[in-house]
Structures are given as structure tokens and as C-alpha cells.
């Protein structure tokens, strides 16, 4: 049985969709509480809850006597600390480069069980409910995928420090939330920076595991097969749903994670 989305969450999602699409930009006033209550057929108390939560998440700014506005600066930042390997390496005075291995679109039929679970995607629901205007060129084949709906974008990137591969990134992104993601040149644009700029990240979770490198990963990192690697798996959320899921493979003898308590 499909879960019913609470009215306040539907209002939050609609506001975030308007911001993602560019309809409401930083500094713009959004619809009034009364207008939103009428549009969604709910009480002003329900609308107030949605606006209050988005204000606490630093997506909106409420100004007494003036209304509610899209926050000016907070979209370029996030509660979720997303490490940027490009900035980390440059801060350490190391030469940084990125090489895009592949970019492609994924339709619902192409997803494995892990991606279906992560993004809560049902093939039948996507086929019947998604706007079919989402059309992207598959870089790996050059084919126009206009006959299928893009549900996820996949990119694979090798990150280099001083000419040596230090991280292999496998990333999947909700194609409906960030439709222009796949068009970016990720040898120049950092994936995390782009997503933070385009979508407010509400929260995230991650795990780090030590794994032996499979042959393909080892070849990309230029290490021997079955060498130790540190694998960071991270998912971040926007509008209550997973926006992006990423696996970052690090050569074990070239990388370490550290912090302060």
C-alpha cells in the first residue's frame, strides 16, 4: 500500500520544486500563507508548519510584516558537510585533475535492486507518472533516449593528485530533481559543488568500509587487484528524498580520513 504524503510535506515539496525549477529564486517572495492554504485546500496552520520547517532548514527566510522569501545565501551551503576532494587537494598544495570515465542516463528498467531501494523507484509508477519530457543524450552510446524516461543520471570520475589516481567516484543523481546535471563538464565542475548549488541538502548519511579492490576498480586506481581500499558510501537528501548516492573508492596507501573532536 502506498503511503499518503502528509499535507505539510506536499507543500514543502512543491515549494522546493518551484525553487529547483527557478520559478522562485534567492531573494524572491513566495506565495502567502493564505494563497498556499487555498491552493492546497488546507488550513493556514498546516501551511505554517511547512514554512516553519523550511525556515529552520534555512531554505526560506520569514520576515515579520513582509512575508516569506527564498533565503539569499543558504542555498550555497548545507547542514550536511560534503567534502570536496578538489578543494582538499588544492588546500594541501597538490595538483588536482579530474577525468570523466563515463556519463549516462538510467531508466527505471535499467536499475539494480540497490538503486531501486536507495531512490525508492518503482518502474511502473515512473512509466505512468513521470513527465516524459526528460530527455538526455547517453554519452556512452550517443543515442537519443527520448523514448524512455530518465530517472537517474550516472557519472564515473577518477580524481588525481599530482598525476596519481587517488579516488574513483561512482555517483547517481535523481534526474527529475536536477535535470541539467548530466550536461556538466565534470572535468571542470565538481559534482558535489554543483549539487549543493542547485538543491538544498537537508541531511545525509554515510559509511566507510575497508574493501579489497575488484579488478576494474584496481585498474582505474592503478593499484594491484585485491589491494586494500577505503570505500565511502554516502547518500544525501532533498525534499525528503534521496537526491544523490555516491561510492568513492580510495587507494588505501594514498588516502586517509581524519577530523577533530
Backbone bond lengths (Angstrom), bond angles and torsions (degrees), N, CA, C in turn:
res aa  C-N    CA-C-N  psi(-1)  N-CA   C-N-CA  omega(-1)  CA-C   N-CA-C  phi
1 X - - - 1.459 - - 1.526 109.43 -
2 X 1.341 116.74 132.88 1.458 121.19 -178.41 1.522 110.78 -75.00
3 X 1.314 116.14 133.95 1.454 120.21 178.60 1.516 110.59 -70.40
4 X 1.342 117.01 139.51 1.454 121.87 175.03 1.517 108.72 -82.36
5 X 1.322 116.72 127.76 1.467 120.54 179.47 1.522 108.70 -77.83
6 X 1.339 118.97 127.37 1.469 121.33 178.88 1.522 111.30 -56.88
7 X 1.324 116.48 150.20 1.460 121.06 -176.08 1.522 112.07 -59.23
8 X 1.344 117.80 -40.38 1.463 119.85 -177.80 1.522 110.84 -66.18
9 X 1.374 116.52 -33.39 1.457 119.89 179.01 1.526 110.48 -71.99
10 X 1.335 117.40 -35.05 1.463 120.27 176.81 1.531 110.14 -63.23
11 X 1.322 116.31 -37.82 1.464 120.47 178.71 1.528 109.49 -67.42
12 X 1.336 117.17 -43.70 1.462 120.58 177.19 1.530 111.02 -58.90
13 X 1.322 116.14 -46.17 1.466 120.02 -179.31 1.520 111.62 -61.84
14 X 1.342 116.15 -40.18 1.464 119.71 -179.61 1.526 110.98 -66.14
15 X 1.321 116.79 -39.61 1.473 120.44 178.32 1.524 109.86 -64.77
16 X 1.327 116.87 -44.83 1.463 120.56 179.24 1.525 111.49 -63.78
17 X 1.339 116.85 -37.51 1.467 119.82 177.54 1.523 110.84 -63.52
18 X 1.338 117.35 -39.59 1.463 120.77 177.98 1.527 111.56 -64.42
19 X 1.339 115.63 -34.44 1.466 119.80 178.82 1.522 110.15 -73.83
20 X 1.350 116.59 -44.27 1.469 120.66 179.30 1.519 111.25 -59.61
21 X 1.337 116.55 -39.04 1.464 120.45 -176.19 1.520 112.60 -77.66
22 X 1.340 116.80 -11.87 1.461 120.08 -179.18 1.518 113.65 92.40
23 X 1.340 117.58 -1.28 1.462 120.12 178.78 1.525 111.01 -61.13
24 X 1.346 115.48 -43.28 1.465 121.44 174.41 1.518 107.50 -114.55
25 X 1.319 117.14 118.85 1.452 121.64 -178.32 1.521 110.72 -108.19
26 X 1.330 116.72 170.51 1.461 121.96 -178.44 1.525 110.34 -52.22
27 X 1.348 115.18 127.93 1.462 120.34 179.46 1.508 114.26 93.57
28 X 1.358 117.36 -15.85 1.462 120.84 -179.95 1.518 111.26 -74.62
29 X 1.334 115.92 145.13 1.459 121.14 171.83 1.525 108.72 -78.38
30 X 1.332 117.80 140.50 1.459 121.11 176.09 1.528 109.04 -96.70
31 X 1.313 117.64 178.28 1.468 121.82 179.51 1.521 110.70 -59.39
32 X 1.318 115.97 151.94 1.464 120.77 -179.86 1.522 110.40 -71.97
33 X 1.328 115.88 163.20 1.459 120.24 177.44 1.518 110.65 -57.54
34 X 1.342 116.43 -42.19 1.459 120.35 -178.36 1.529 110.75 -63.48
35 X 1.344 115.98 -42.13 1.461 119.86 -179.69 1.524 110.97 -65.79
36 X 1.335 117.09 -41.37 1.464 120.91 179.46 1.532 110.93 -67.04
37 X 1.332 116.85 -38.98 1.466 120.62 178.49 1.523 110.58 -62.05
38 X 1.333 116.09 -40.93 1.464 120.48 178.86 1.517 111.17 -68.94
39 X 1.343 116.94 -41.94 1.465 121.49 -178.45 1.516 111.52 -62.40
40 X 1.344 117.55 -41.10 1.460 120.91 -175.38 1.530 113.01 -97.66
41 X 1.344 117.12 -4.01 1.459 120.27 178.93 1.509 113.45 65.53
42 X 1.340 115.97 40.89 1.463 121.23 -179.01 1.524 109.45 -129.24
43 X 1.318 115.24 175.37 1.466 119.94 178.11 1.526 110.35 -79.04
44 X 1.325 116.28 160.88 1.458 120.26 177.23 1.521 110.18 -66.09
45 X 1.341 117.24 -25.24 1.460 120.90 178.24 1.536 110.03 -63.96
46 X 1.336 116.19 -39.74 1.463 120.33 178.33 1.523 110.67 -66.47
47 X 1.329 116.28 -43.26 1.466 120.76 177.40 1.518 110.07 -61.50
48 X 1.331 115.37 -42.29 1.463 120.43 -178.80 1.525 111.28 -60.07
49 X 1.325 117.07 -37.54 1.464 120.41 178.91 1.526 110.27 -63.96
50 X 1.351 116.53 -44.41 1.460 120.28 179.95 1.526 110.66 -61.98
51 X 1.324 117.59 -45.23 1.465 121.20 -178.79 1.523 111.18 -67.91
52 X 1.337 116.39 -36.56 1.462 120.52 179.19 1.524 110.49 -63.75
53 X 1.349 117.07 -44.25 1.464 120.04 -179.16 1.526 111.27 -66.39
54 X 1.323 117.36 -41.25 1.466 120.07 178.93 1.525 111.43 -67.23
55 X 1.324 116.66 -29.76 1.465 119.80 175.94 1.520 110.48 -71.19
56 X 1.333 116.57 -40.18 1.463 120.33 177.53 1.529 111.27 -65.69
57 X 1.340 116.17 -29.74 1.471 120.96 178.18 1.529 111.39 -84.18
58 X 1.335 116.71 2.64 1.466 123.99 177.84 1.522 113.51 65.78
59 X 1.312 115.31 27.49 1.460 120.72 175.58 1.532 109.30 -89.41
60 X 1.342 115.49 -39.22 1.454 121.69 179.38 1.516 110.67 -117.13
61 X 1.319 115.44 160.02 1.460 122.02 175.55 1.529 108.15 -128.43
62 X 1.329 116.76 120.80 1.467 121.16 -178.56 1.522 109.22 -98.60
63 X 1.323 115.99 125.08 1.452 121.50 -178.62 1.521 109.40 -115.64
64 X 1.307 115.08 118.05 1.455 120.28 -175.90 1.524 110.45 -58.27
65 X 1.328 115.21 127.81 1.459 120.75 178.02 1.517 114.13 82.95
66 X 1.351 117.73 -8.14 1.470 120.46 -177.49 1.520 113.39 -117.05
67 X 1.336 117.34 -32.58 1.452 120.36 -179.02 1.513 112.54 126.41
68 X 1.319 115.81 -161.17 1.457 121.98 -178.26 1.528 108.86 -119.36
69 X 1.342 116.01 134.50 1.456 121.55 -172.77 1.526 110.39 -128.35
70 X 1.331 115.41 153.63 1.461 120.41 172.22 1.525 107.45 -68.83
71 X 1.328 116.33 127.64 1.467 121.04 -175.58 1.526 110.34 -58.92
72 X 1.329 115.51 141.45 1.462 120.98 -174.15 1.520 113.43 -73.41
73 X 1.336 118.59 -47.53 1.454 120.61 -170.19 1.514 114.08 -109.23
74 X 1.324 116.61 -23.14 1.451 118.03 -167.80 1.521 114.31 -66.22
75 X 1.357 118.08 -18.17 1.446 118.70 -179.96 1.512 112.62 -70.76
76 X 1.302 117.41 -16.66 1.461 119.56 177.93 1.525 111.50 -92.18
77 X 1.316 115.48 5.10 1.459 120.88 179.03 1.514 107.99 -135.28
78 X 1.278 116.87 177.31 1.455 120.87 -177.05 1.518 110.20 -159.38
79 X 1.352 114.78 152.57 1.458 118.48 173.42 1.520 110.45 -66.80
80 X 1.326 116.35 -28.14 1.450 120.90 -178.12 1.518 108.82 -81.90
81 X 1.329 116.99 120.55 1.459 119.31 178.32 1.521 108.63 -78.38
82 X 1.306 115.78 104.89 1.452 121.93 -179.63 1.525 107.93 -102.88
83 X 1.318 116.72 112.76 1.453 120.74 -177.81 1.528 109.86 -71.94
84 X 1.295 115.80 136.90 1.461 122.89 179.37 1.520 107.38 -109.15
85 X 1.340 117.20 108.25 1.463 120.20 -175.36 1.517 111.69 -63.20
86 X 1.344 116.86 -32.07 1.467 119.47 179.39 1.523 110.76 -62.03
87 X 1.344 116.18 -46.69 1.466 119.80 179.53 1.520 111.62 -69.01
88 X 1.338 117.08 -37.82 1.461 120.40 179.08 1.532 110.86 -59.75
89 X 1.326 116.26 -44.62 1.466 119.79 -178.07 1.524 111.65 -71.52
90 X 1.318 116.42 -40.56 1.467 119.35 178.56 1.528 110.88 -64.61
91 X 1.351 116.09 -37.22 1.475 120.15 177.67 1.521 111.15 -64.65
92 X 1.324 116.22 -28.01 1.472 120.94 178.79 1.529 111.51 -88.82
93 X 1.355 115.58 10.50 1.473 121.78 179.29 1.529 112.64 60.61
94 X 1.339 114.61 37.26 1.460 119.96 176.02 1.524 108.96 -110.33
95 X 1.314 115.81 146.80 1.455 120.60 -179.92 1.526 108.90 -74.25
96 X 1.333 116.35 127.72 1.470 120.77 -176.44 1.525 110.61 -114.25
97 X 1.325 115.76 138.31 1.460 122.42 173.11 1.517 108.88 -144.15
98 X 1.342 116.00 153.27 1.460 121.32 176.21 1.521 109.25 -127.90
99 X 1.329 115.74 139.02 1.466 121.36 178.07 1.523 108.87 -122.88
100 X 1.326 116.98 121.87 1.460 121.32 179.20 1.523 108.91 -80.54
101 X 1.329 115.71 119.25 1.467 121.18 179.46 1.523 110.12 -81.21
102 X 1.347 116.33 -44.28 1.461 120.30 -179.76 1.520 110.59 -161.64
103 X 1.331 115.74 154.60 1.454 123.93 171.27 1.531 106.58 -138.13
104 X 1.317 117.19 135.94 1.453 118.91 176.77 1.520 110.87 -158.62
105 X 1.335 114.58 161.75 1.453 120.03 174.67 1.520 108.94 -94.52
106 X 1.327 116.37 153.60 1.457 121.33 175.52 1.519 108.39 -125.66
107 X 1.311 116.45 130.49 1.458 121.61 171.92 1.524 107.89 -91.69
108 X 1.317 116.79 169.11 1.464 120.18 -177.43 1.522 111.78 -59.05
109 X 1.339 116.99 -35.76 1.462 120.63 -177.96 1.522 112.63 -68.22
110 X 1.337 117.07 -18.20 1.471 121.18 -175.93 1.527 112.39 -91.17
111 X 1.313 118.44 -6.58 1.467 120.79 -172.75 1.520 112.05 -80.88
112 X 1.344 115.36 143.97 1.461 119.28 171.89 1.525 108.74 -86.52
113 X 1.314 116.15 174.97 1.460 120.53 -174.96 1.531 111.71 -61.79
114 X 1.335 116.46 -37.47 1.470 119.46 -178.55 1.523 110.82 -62.10
115 X 1.326 117.53 -46.22 1.463 120.15 -178.90 1.522 111.56 -69.00
116 X 1.314 117.27 -35.67 1.470 119.80 176.55 1.524 110.43 -60.13
117 X 1.328 115.28 -44.56 1.466 119.33 -179.45 1.522 110.94 -67.69
118 X 1.324 116.74 -45.36 1.460 120.28 -177.05 1.523 111.63 -58.16
119 X 1.339 115.99 -44.41 1.458 120.61 -174.33 1.533 113.06 -100.85
120 X 1.333 116.19 3.49 1.463 121.68 178.20 1.530 110.16 51.99
121 X 1.335 116.31 53.91 1.464 122.27 -176.10 1.519 110.16 -106.21
122 X 1.326 114.90 129.13 1.449 122.01 175.10 1.520 107.90 -113.85
123 X 1.309 117.52 123.30 1.474 121.64 -172.88 1.522 112.03 -58.85
124 X 1.330 117.98 -42.97 1.462 120.74 -177.81 1.517 110.66 -65.76
125 X 1.353 115.80 -43.59 1.462 119.48 -178.87 1.520 111.27 -64.41
126 X 1.326 116.46 -39.67 1.467 120.32 179.65 1.517 110.47 -63.68
127 X 1.325 116.68 -44.07 1.458 120.91 -176.80 1.520 112.10 -63.22
128 X 1.342 116.45 -34.14 1.453 119.20 -174.84 1.520 113.95 -92.88
129 X 1.354 117.09 -24.90 1.461 119.27 -171.46 1.510 115.49 -110.92
130 X 1.338 118.84 -19.98 1.455 120.58 -173.35 1.517 111.36 -80.53
131 X 1.338 116.09 143.75 1.451 121.70 175.99 1.529 108.71 -65.01
132 X 1.305 117.23 118.90 1.461 121.37 -174.82 1.517 113.35 -75.97
133 X 1.345 118.26 2.35 1.454 120.93 179.39 1.518 112.55 -73.18
134 X 1.327 117.70 -12.38 1.457 120.71 -179.26 1.522 109.70 -73.73
135 X 1.326 116.34 97.68 1.453 122.70 -176.75 1.519 109.45 -123.77
136 X 1.334 116.98 129.02 1.458 120.56 -176.84 1.515 109.51 -135.63
137 X 1.312 116.91 146.95 1.460 121.18 175.97 1.517 109.78 -80.33
138 X 1.301 117.23 128.80 1.461 122.70 176.51 1.527 108.17 -80.87
139 X 1.337 117.01 109.69 1.455 121.52 -176.65 1.526 112.73 -63.33
140 X 1.331 116.25 -26.48 1.460 118.35 -175.61 1.526 112.01 -75.92
141 X 1.369 117.10 -23.32 1.456 119.93 -177.87 1.514 112.88 -122.54
142 X 1.336 117.02 -19.02 1.451 120.77 -175.35 1.514 112.34 76.73
143 X 1.329 117.73 9.98 1.457 121.07 -176.17 1.512 111.71 -86.64
144 X 1.311 116.17 144.84 1.458 122.43 175.15 1.521 107.40 -84.77
145 X 1.328 117.31 119.84 1.460 121.10 -174.55 1.523 111.93 -99.23
146 X 1.344 117.78 35.23 1.459 121.17 -176.06 1.516 112.68 -64.11
147 X 1.347 117.78 -21.27 1.459 120.19 -178.70 1.517 112.05 -79.50
148 X 1.318 118.35 -12.22 1.459 121.94 -179.07 1.516 110.09 -122.20
149 X 1.303 114.90 155.66 1.456 121.06 178.67 1.518 110.15 -90.76
150 X 1.305 116.81 127.39 1.460 121.29 176.46 1.523 108.48 -79.30
151 X 1.331 116.80 118.33 1.456 119.54 177.65 1.527 111.27 -102.23
152 X 1.341 116.44 -33.15 1.464 120.61 177.44 1.520 109.60 -134.94
153 X 1.336 115.21 152.49 1.455 121.58 168.19 1.525 108.00 -108.71
154 X 1.309 116.52 141.87 1.462 121.74 179.49 1.525 109.12 -122.71
155 X 1.328 115.64 130.90 1.464 119.84 173.69 1.521 108.59 -130.89
156 X 1.331 115.61 146.79 1.459 122.02 176.03 1.520 107.46 -129.61
157 X 1.328 115.58 126.96 1.460 121.13 -171.35 1.524 109.72 -137.57
158 X 1.336 116.09 138.77 1.467 120.92 171.68 1.528 107.79 -102.33
159 X 1.333 116.47 130.96 1.463 122.24 177.64 1.534 108.66 -106.10
160 X 1.338 115.59 131.20 1.461 121.68 -175.26 1.528 111.35 -113.52
161 X 1.330 115.65 142.96 1.469 122.62 171.31 1.514 107.53 -121.10
162 X 1.333 115.93 118.32 1.475 121.42 -178.98 1.534 111.29 53.70
163 X 1.347 115.35 39.72 1.453 120.68 176.84 1.511 115.64 81.67
164 X 1.326 118.18 -0.90 1.462 122.23 -178.06 1.531 109.37 -110.34
165 X 1.343 119.35 129.55 1.470 120.43 179.42 1.522 111.06 -63.84
166 X 1.328 115.17 129.17 1.462 119.43 -176.26 1.526 112.00 -120.69
167 X 1.338 116.26 -22.43 1.463 119.58 179.37 1.525 109.74 -149.50
168 X 1.339 115.97 138.12 1.461 122.01 171.78 1.517 107.67 -113.29
169 X 1.331 116.73 121.08 1.460 123.26 -175.32 1.527 110.31 -106.39
170 X 1.326 115.65 126.07 1.465 122.55 170.90 1.519 106.59 -115.76
171 X 1.334 117.43 118.13 1.473 119.84 -173.34 1.530 110.90 -131.21
172 X 1.339 114.36 141.57 1.457 121.74 174.83 1.527 108.30 -124.51
173 X 1.332 116.44 136.97 1.466 122.53 -173.94 1.532 109.43 -132.21
174 X 1.324 116.37 140.10 1.470 122.27 176.20 1.526 109.29 -61.93
175 X 1.315 117.30 112.71 1.468 121.65 -175.41 1.518 112.78 -69.05
176 X 1.327 117.39 -26.21 1.460 119.52 -179.83 1.525 111.49 -76.09
177 X 1.315 116.79 -32.11 1.461 120.96 -178.21 1.528 112.14 -78.50
178 X 1.326 116.41 -37.01 1.471 120.00 -176.76 1.531 108.17 -130.65
179 X 1.338 117.63 73.46 1.464 120.63 -171.85 1.521 115.43 -63.98
180 X 1.319 119.03 -23.63 1.466 121.02 -178.03 1.530 113.19 -94.07
181 X 1.336 116.75 3.35 1.461 120.67 -177.08 1.520 112.09 -55.44
182 X 1.324 116.78 -46.88 1.458 121.50 -172.72 1.523 112.52 -67.34
183 X 1.325 117.74 -17.29 1.466 121.28 -177.52 1.532 112.90 -82.77
184 X 1.324 117.86 -8.81 1.459 120.90 -175.03 1.533 111.66 -77.39
185 X 1.310 115.02 152.50 1.469 121.30 174.88 1.525 107.69 -92.50
186 X 1.320 116.07 99.55 1.460 120.10 -173.58 1.527 113.45 -82.05
187 X 1.305 116.84 4.86 1.458 118.49 166.44 1.529 109.78 -80.43
188 X 1.329 115.81 -13.63 1.468 122.34 179.90 1.524 111.03 -116.41
189 X 1.336 116.59 -43.87 1.461 123.11 -177.75 1.519 109.93 -94.40
190 X 1.339 117.25 130.82 1.459 120.68 177.32 1.526 109.84 -80.06
191 X 1.327 117.17 132.70 1.460 121.58 -175.59 1.535 112.46 -58.85
192 X 1.321 117.22 -46.48 1.458 120.62 -178.66 1.528 111.34 -64.16
193 X 1.329 116.93 -44.14 1.454 120.81 178.73 1.528 111.01 -59.24
194 X 1.320 116.26 -42.11 1.461 120.24 -178.12 1.530 110.51 -64.60
195 X 1.320 116.89 -44.59 1.465 120.18 -178.02 1.523 111.60 -66.52
196 X 1.321 117.36 -40.02 1.463 120.62 179.20 1.516 110.31 -63.93
197 X 1.331 116.90 -38.08 1.459 120.83 -179.99 1.520 111.93 -69.05
198 X 1.345 117.26 -31.22 1.459 120.99 -174.44 1.523 114.35 -93.47
199 X 1.316 117.58 -28.18 1.461 120.48 -174.16 1.522 110.87 -138.53
200 X 1.336 117.21 134.94 1.464 119.78 177.20 1.528 110.80 -72.62
201 X 1.330 117.11 117.07 1.454 121.03 179.97 1.521 109.21 -85.70
202 X 1.319 116.59 119.21 1.459 120.81 -174.70 1.533 112.49 -82.96
203 X 1.322 115.85 -40.86 1.465 120.48 -177.07 1.516 108.66 -163.29
204 X 1.321 115.52 173.82 1.459 118.98 179.24 1.512 110.77 -160.40
205 X 1.306 115.96 169.79 1.465 121.33 175.43 1.520 108.16 -147.77
206 X 1.329 116.58 153.92 1.453 119.45 -178.38 1.522 110.64 -152.05
207 X 1.339 114.71 160.60 1.457 122.12 171.90 1.524 107.73 -135.39
208 X 1.314 116.46 152.73 1.463 122.05 175.05 1.525 107.47 -126.99
209 X 1.333 116.31 126.80 1.461 120.86 -179.34 1.525 110.36 -131.56
210 X 1.307 115.81 150.32 1.460 121.49 172.53 1.522 107.48 -93.05
211 X 1.345 116.46 121.19 1.455 121.28 -178.26 1.525 110.12 -133.62
212 X 1.329 115.78 150.42 1.461 120.75 173.11 1.522 108.34 -75.35
213 X 1.314 117.11 135.75 1.459 121.37 -174.82 1.527 111.60 -72.05
214 X 1.343 117.94 122.59 1.478 119.81 171.52 1.532 109.26 -62.48
215 X 1.319 116.71 162.97 1.461 120.96 -174.68 1.529 112.73 -55.37
216 X 1.342 117.63 -46.02 1.465 120.90 -176.62 1.526 111.35 -65.12
217 X 1.330 116.03 -41.75 1.467 119.99 179.68 1.520 109.66 -67.49
218 X 1.307 116.33 -42.24 1.469 120.80 179.33 1.522 111.10 -59.61
219 X 1.332 117.16 -41.36 1.461 120.50 179.81 1.523 111.21 -63.65
220 X 1.334 116.55 -41.07 1.467 120.54 -179.67 1.529 111.41 -67.41
221 X 1.338 117.32 -36.52 1.464 121.46 179.61 1.527 112.47 -87.53
222 X 1.328 115.74 -2.28 1.472 121.91 179.17 1.537 111.03 58.21
223 X 1.330 114.74 48.50 1.463 121.39 175.74 1.524 107.72 -128.99
224 X 1.311 117.42 167.32 1.460 121.07 -179.82 1.530 110.35 -71.45
225 X 1.337 118.06 144.18 1.474 120.29 176.15 1.525 110.88 -54.48
226 X 1.313 115.23 142.33 1.468 124.17 -179.85 1.528 112.91 71.76
227 X 1.343 117.21 10.44 1.476 119.11 173.89 1.526 109.15 -67.27
228 X 1.343 117.61 153.58 1.460 119.60 179.86 1.530 112.03 -68.56
229 X 1.327 115.16 136.81 1.467 121.34 174.20 1.524 109.14 -131.80
230 X 1.326 115.23 156.64 1.464 121.77 171.05 1.522 106.99 -105.60
231 X 1.335 116.88 123.02 1.457 121.41 -175.91 1.520 109.35 -113.65
232 X 1.331 115.21 115.63 1.463 122.33 175.78 1.526 107.63 -96.06
233 X 1.325 116.46 120.97 1.465 122.43 174.54 1.519 107.38 -111.33
234 X 1.322 116.97 124.49 1.472 119.99 -174.72 1.526 110.20 -138.53
235 X 1.321 114.89 139.19 1.456 119.96 172.66 1.524 108.15 -128.68
236 X 1.321 115.39 138.60 1.460 120.71 179.09 1.522 108.64 -124.23
237 X 1.343 114.89 151.33 1.457 121.73 -171.12 1.527 111.59 -116.73
238 X 1.340 114.93 147.54 1.458 122.55 171.29 1.525 107.32 -144.26
239 X 1.308 116.94 138.05 1.475 121.90 -178.27 1.524 111.44 56.09
240 X 1.336 115.98 34.58 1.457 120.77 175.61 1.514 115.02 78.66
241 X 1.348 118.80 2.63 1.454 122.15 -178.45 1.524 110.60 -128.18
242 X 1.334 115.88 159.58 1.461 119.85 177.36 1.528 109.04 -66.12
243 X 1.330 116.24 123.67 1.466 121.84 177.04 1.524 110.54 -90.66
244 X 1.346 115.34 -41.64 1.471 119.26 -178.48 1.525 110.41 -148.80
245 X 1.310 115.01 146.01 1.460 123.10 175.93 1.516 106.46 -128.84
246 X 1.341 116.69 133.41 1.456 119.78 -174.84 1.521 110.52 -138.58
247 X 1.340 115.57 143.60 1.458 122.52 170.09 1.525 106.74 -115.89
248 X 1.315 116.89 126.53 1.454 121.79 179.40 1.524 109.02 -119.68
249 X 1.316 115.30 113.53 1.468 122.32 -178.52 1.523 108.53 -95.38
250 X 1.338 117.54 127.26 1.463 122.19 -179.23 1.526 110.25 -121.33
251 X 1.319 116.07 131.94 1.458 119.88 174.38 1.529 108.91 -59.97
252 X 1.337 116.55 124.14 1.459 120.98 -171.22 1.520 114.89 -60.95
253 X 1.346 118.02 -30.17 1.460 119.77 -177.10 1.532 112.08 -92.96
254 X 1.335 116.87 4.61 1.464 120.12 -179.25 1.516 113.46 -120.73
255 X 1.320 117.49 -3.53 1.464 118.97 -171.20 1.528 109.89 -145.87
256 X 1.330 115.37 145.41 1.458 120.75 173.28 1.520 109.23 -144.80
257 X 1.341 116.07 154.36 1.452 121.61 175.50 1.526 108.03 -103.05
258 X 1.313 116.77 136.44 1.472 120.71 -179.93 1.524 109.27 -147.70
259 X 1.309 116.48 163.62 1.458 121.80 178.53 1.497 110.54 -168.04
260 X 1.329 115.54 -173.66 1.457 121.21 178.94 1.516 110.36 -122.50
261 X 1.312 117.18 146.09 1.460 123.78 178.62 1.532 109.94 -107.01
